[in-house]
């Protein structure tokens, strides 16, 4: 069984969003966004694309279980979530995510020693 489930839902502003839900406790929920948010508790890029997985709480809402290493546990979970999403959703269906792909030639800066 897959460690994550993806689903679509509308956010509080009525916009359709894509989510990733961790199956095991504490059931973290990540939302797929086109821009990073430095204020997010966790914000992990999806390799090769202008997409990030942001912390969106848990299945119980904005509840966060407290432990000594919770910040690291959240970061680790979201890194794994981003890797899983890129492998099982983005790279498995490249046409759907084509508009988010980072073009290597467009990010290269011209260099001259003159």
C-alpha positions in Angstrom: 0.0 0.0 0.0 1.2 3.5 -0.8 2.3 5.7 2.1 0.4 8.7 0.7 -3.0 9.5 -0.9 -3.6 12.4 -3.2 -6.9 14.3 -3.5 -8.4 17.5 -4.8 -10.5 19.9 -2.8 -11.3 23.6 -2.7 -9.4 25.8 -0.2 -11.0 28.5 2.0 -10.9 31.0 -1.0 -12.8 28.5 -3.2 -9.7 27.6 -5.4 -9.2 24.0 -6.4 -6.0 22.6 -4.8 -4.2 19.3 -4.9 -3.3 17.7 -1.6 -1.2 14.8 -0.4 -2.2 13.0 2.8 0.2 10.8 4.8 -1.5 7.5 5.7 0.3 6.9 9.0 -0.1 8.9 12.1 0.2 11.9 12.5 -1.5 12.1 9.1 0.2 15.2 7.7 -1.5 17.0 4.9 0.5 18.8 2.2 -0.8 21.2 -0.4 0.8 21.5 -3.8 1.6 25.1 -4.6 3.3 26.9 -7.5 5.3 29.2 -5.3 7.3 28.7 -2.1 6.0 30.3 1.1 8.8 31.1 3.6 6.2 31.3 6.4 5.1 27.7 5.9 6.1 25.2 8.6 7.4 23.0 5.8 7.9 23.9 2.2 9.7 21.4 0.0 10.3 21.7 -3.8 9.4 19.1 -6.3 12.4 18.3 -8.3 12.7 19.9 -11.7 9.3 21.7 -11.5 8.0 25.0 -10.2 5.9 23.1 -7.5 6.3 22.9 -3.8 4.6 20.8 -1.1 3.5 23.0 1.8 2.4 22.0 5.2 -1.4 22.2 5.4 -1.9 20.7 8.9 -3.0 17.2 9.7 -6.2 15.3 8.9 -7.5 16.7 12.2 -6.9 20.3 11.1 -4.1 22.5 12.2 -3.3 20.2 15.1 0.4 19.3 15.4 1.4 16.5 17.8 4.1 17.8 20.1 7.4 16.0 20.6 11.0 17.0 21.1 11.9 16.5 17.4 8.6 17.5 15.8 10.1 20.2 13.5 12.6 17.6 12.1 9.9 15.0 11.8 7.7 17.3 9.8 10.6 18.3 7.5 11.6 14.7 6.9 8.0 13.7 6.2 7.6 16.5 3.7 10.8 15.7 1.9 9.6 12.1 1.6 6.2 13.4 0.5 7.7 15.6 -2.2 9.8 12.7 -3.5 6.8 10.4 -3.6 4.6 13.0 -5.3 7.3 13.7 -8.0 7.8 9.9 -8.7 4.2 8.8 -8.5 2.3 11.8 -9.9 4.6 14.3 -11.7 7.0 11.9 -13.5 4.2 9.3 -14.0 2.1 11.8 -15.9 4.6 14.4 -17.4 2.0 15.9 -19.8 -0.2 17.1 -16.9 2.8 18.9 -15.3 4.5 20.1 -18.4 3.6 23.8 -17.7 5.4 23.6 -14.3 8.6 22.0 -15.7 11.8 24.1 -15.2 13.6 24.5 -18.5 17.3 24.2 -17.9 18.2 26.4 -20.8 16.0 29.3 -19.6 17.7 29.3 -16.1 21.3 29.4 -17.4 22.9 32.8 -17.3 25.2 33.9 -20.1 28.8 34.0 -19.0 31.6 35.9 -20.6 35.2 36.3 -19.4 35.7 39.5 -21.5 
